[in-house]
Amino acid sequence: MDSTASTPQTPATPIVPLDVTDQQNSALLDDTLALLNAGVPDKPDKHGLSEIDRWEAVLQASERPGLAKIIQELAILREQLTASDTKTHDLAETLATLGAETSKVADESTDDYAAPLGQLSKLLIKMGSSLSR
């Protein structure tokens, strides 16, 4: 083997922006509302973590301003749900913050998402409140 030969390189994988349709946004909202309406699971649930991952991807691809705090809180929520030493109070605060931030987005929304986002906001705040008791 020739020592001056170049080392083969793996070509960089291009980052393709996520394109989410209105129908996909509606389906994600519906899925999340159904999950939260089922109540707080008794044990850690991979479905909840998958929802968090889906939301992060969609929100990061969105061009709407004001979503950075929600993305940050979702990352915190994932960490809390996967950690074994998370305090219930901390989880409750994160859910309440997510609910409040979602409410702001719902208030600023002028499309068909205002009502479902408002409902999502209320559910997040309610779950946070039930955990803090």
Backbone hydrogen bonds in HBPLUS format (Angstrom, degrees):
<---DONOR---> <-ACCEPTOR-->    atom                        ^
c    i                          cat <-CA-CA->   ^        H-A-AA   ^      H-
h    n   atom  resd res      DA  || num        DHA   H-A  angle D-A-AA Bond
n    s   type  num  typ     dist DA aas  dist angle  dist       angle   num
A0005-ALA N   A0002-ASP O   3.19 MM   3  5.51 164.1  2.22 109.8 114.4     1
A0025-ASN N   A0021-THR O   2.95 MM   4  6.27 156.9  2.00 150.0 156.7     2
A0026-SER N   A0022-ASP O   2.89 MM   4  6.12 160.1  1.93 149.5 154.8     3
A0027-ALA N   A0023-GLN O   2.95 MM   4  6.16 154.6  2.01 143.2 150.4     4
A0028-LEU N   A0024-GLN O   2.91 MM   4  6.11 155.9  1.97 148.6 154.7     5
A0029-LEU N   A0025-ASN O   2.96 MM   4  6.22 161.8  1.99 151.1 156.0     6
A0030-ASP N   A0026-SER O   2.89 MM   4  6.10 162.8  1.92 150.1 155.0     7
A0031-ASP N   A0027-ALA O   2.86 MM   4  6.05 161.9  1.89 149.7 154.6     8
A0032-THR N   A0028-LEU O   2.97 MM   4  6.13 162.8  1.99 150.2 154.7     9
A0033-LEU N   A0029-LEU O   2.90 MM   4  6.08 162.3  1.93 153.3 158.4    10
A0034-ALA N   A0030-ASP O   2.94 MM   4  6.13 159.3  1.99 149.4 155.1    11
A0035-LEU N   A0031-ASP O   2.94 MM   4  6.17 156.2  1.99 146.4 153.2    12
A0036-LEU N   A0032-THR O   2.90 MM   4  6.13 166.7  1.92 155.4 158.2    13
A0037-ASN N   A0033-LEU O   2.82 MM   4  5.89 150.6  1.91 146.4 155.1    14
A0038-ALA N   A0035-LEU O   3.25 MM   3  5.39 141.4  2.41  97.3 107.9    15
A0039-GLY N   A0036-LEU O   3.03 MM   3  5.39 158.8  2.07 108.4 115.2    16
A0050-SER N   A0046-LYS O   2.93 MM   4  6.17 149.8  2.03 146.6 155.1    17
A0051-GLU N   A0047-HIS O   2.99 MM   4  6.31 149.9  2.08 145.7 153.6    18
A0052-ILE N   A0048-GLY O   3.06 MM   4  6.38 154.1  2.13 145.6 152.3    19
A0053-ASP N   A0049-LEU O   3.00 MM   4  6.28 159.2  2.05 146.9 152.2    20
A0054-ARG N   A0050-SER O   2.89 MM   4  6.15 158.2  1.94 149.0 155.1    21
A0055-TRP N   A0051-GLU O   2.90 MM   4  6.13 163.9  1.93 152.8 156.7    22
A0056-GLU N   A0052-ILE O   2.93 MM   4  6.15 162.6  1.96 152.5 157.4    23
A0057-ALA N   A0053-ASP O   3.07 MM   4  6.29 164.5  2.10 150.9 154.4    24
A0058-VAL N   A0054-ARG O   3.03 MM   4  6.26 163.9  2.05 152.9 157.3    25
A0059-LEU N   A0055-TRP O   2.83 MM   4  5.94 169.1  1.84 157.6 161.0    26
A0060-GLN N   A0056-GLU O   2.90 MM   4  5.94 157.4  1.95 148.7 155.0    27
A0061-ALA N   A0057-ALA O   3.16 MM   4  6.25 141.3  2.32 137.6 147.1    28
A0062-SER N   A0058-VAL O   3.09 MM   4  6.23 120.3  2.46 136.7 151.9    29
A0062-SER N   A0059-LEU O   3.19 MM   3  5.01 142.2  2.34  92.9 103.8    30
A0071-ILE N   A0067-LEU O   2.99 MM   4  6.28 163.7  2.02 159.2 164.0    31
A0072-GLN N   A0068-ALA O   2.92 MM   4  6.12 157.6  1.97 147.7 154.1    32
A0073-GLU N   A0069-LYS O   2.92 MM   4  6.12 158.7  1.97 146.4 152.1    33
A0074-LEU N   A0070-ILE O   2.86 MM   4  6.09 150.4  1.95 149.9 158.1    34
A0075-ALA N   A0071-ILE O   3.13 MM   4  6.40 151.9  2.21 144.5 151.2    35
A0076-ILE N   A0072-GLN O   3.08 MM   4  6.42 153.7  2.15 145.4 152.8    36
A0077-LEU N   A0073-GLU O   2.82 MM   4  6.04 157.1  1.87 146.9 153.6    37
A0078-ARG N   A0074-LEU O   2.94 MM   4  6.20 158.2  1.99 148.2 153.1    38
A0079-GLU N   A0075-ALA O   3.07 MM   4  6.33 162.6  2.10 146.7 151.2    39
A0080-GLN N   A0076-ILE O   2.88 MM   4  6.15 159.6  1.92 153.1 159.0    40
A0081-LEU N   A0077-LEU O   2.89 MM   4  6.09 157.5  1.94 152.3 158.2    41
A0082-THR N   A0078-ARG O   3.03 MM   4  6.19 140.8  2.19 146.9 156.7    42
A0083-ALA N   A0079-GLU O   2.97 MM   4  6.01 128.4  2.25 143.2 155.7    43
A0090-ASP N   A0087-LYS O   3.05 MM   3  5.37 120.8  2.42 103.5 117.2    44
A0091-LEU N   A0087-LYS O   3.17 MM   4  6.55 158.8  2.21 153.6 159.5    45
A0092-ALA N   A0088-THR O   2.88 MM   4  6.11 156.4  1.93 151.6 158.6    46
A0093-GLU N   A0089-HIS O   2.97 MM   4  6.25 153.6  2.04 146.7 153.2    47
A0094-THR N   A0090-ASP O   3.05 MM   4  6.32 156.7  2.11 146.8 152.8    48
A0095-LEU N   A0091-LEU O   3.01 MM   4  6.27 162.3  2.04 152.6 156.9    49
A0096-ALA N   A0092-ALA O   2.96 MM   4  6.16 157.1  2.01 147.0 153.6    50
A0097-THR N   A0093-GLU O   2.89 MM   4  6.10 156.9  1.94 148.5 154.8    51
A0098-LEU N   A0094-THR O   2.90 MM   4  6.13 161.7  1.93 150.3 155.5    52
A0099-GLY N   A0095-LEU O   2.89 MM   4  6.10 153.0  1.96 144.4 152.2    53
A0100-ALA N   A0096-ALA O   2.90 MM   4  6.18 156.6  1.96 148.4 154.2    54
A0101-GLU N   A0097-THR O   2.91 MM   4  6.13 164.8  1.93 155.6 159.5    55
A0102-THR N   A0098-LEU O   2.88 MM   4  5.98 153.5  1.95 145.2 153.0    56
A0103-SER N   A0099-GLY O   2.94 MM   4  6.11 147.4  2.05 141.7 150.7    57
A0104-LYS N   A0100-ALA O   3.14 MM   4  6.49 148.5  2.24 142.8 150.3    58
A0105-VAL N   A0101-GLU O   3.17 MM   4  6.53 156.5  2.23 145.5 150.9    59
A0106-ALA N   A0102-THR O   2.87 MM   4  6.13 156.7  1.92 149.4 156.5    60
A0107-ASP N   A0103-SER O   2.87 MM   4  6.09 155.5  1.93 149.4 155.6    61
A0108-GLU N   A0104-LYS O   3.11 MM   4  6.34 142.5  2.26 141.4 150.9    62
A0109-SER N   A0105-VAL O   2.98 MM   4  6.03 117.0  2.38 139.1 155.0    63
A0109-SER N   A0106-ALA O   3.22 MM   3  5.04 146.8  2.33  95.3 105.1    64
A0117-LEU N   A0113-TYR O   2.89 MM   4  5.84 160.0  1.93 156.6 163.0    65
A0118-GLY N   A0114-ALA O   2.90 MM   4  6.00 149.0  2.00 142.9 151.9    66
A0119-GLN N   A0115-ALA O   2.94 MM   4  6.23 153.8  2.01 150.3 157.4    67
A0120-LEU N   A0116-PRO O   2.85 MM   4  6.08 155.8  1.91 146.0 152.9    68
A0121-SER N   A0117-LEU O   2.85 MM   4  6.04 157.0  1.91 146.4 152.6    69
A0122-LYS N   A0118-GLY O   3.06 MM   4  6.32 160.7  2.10 146.4 150.6    70
A0123-LEU N   A0119-GLN O   2.99 MM   4  6.25 158.3  2.03 150.1 156.1    71
A0124-LEU N   A0120-LEU O   2.95 MM   4  6.19 160.9  1.99 154.7 159.2    72
A0125-ILE N   A0121-SER O   3.02 MM   4  6.25 165.1  2.04 153.7 157.7    73
A0126-LYS N   A0122-LYS O   2.86 MM   4  5.99 157.3  1.91 147.0 154.0    74
A0127-MET N   A0123-LEU O   2.87 MM   4  6.06 157.6  1.92 148.4 154.1    75
A0128-GLY N   A0124-LEU O   2.96 MM   4  6.15 160.5  2.00 147.4 153.0    76
A0129-SER N   A0125-ILE O   2.88 MM   4  6.08 155.6  1.94 147.1 154.1    77
A0130-SER N   A0126-LYS O   2.88 MM   4  6.12 154.4  1.95 147.7 154.5    78
A0131-LEU N   A0127-MET O   3.02 MM   4  6.21 145.5  2.14 145.7 154.5    79
A0132-SER N   A0128-GLY O   3.11 MM   4  6.30 136.9  2.31 140.4 151.5    80
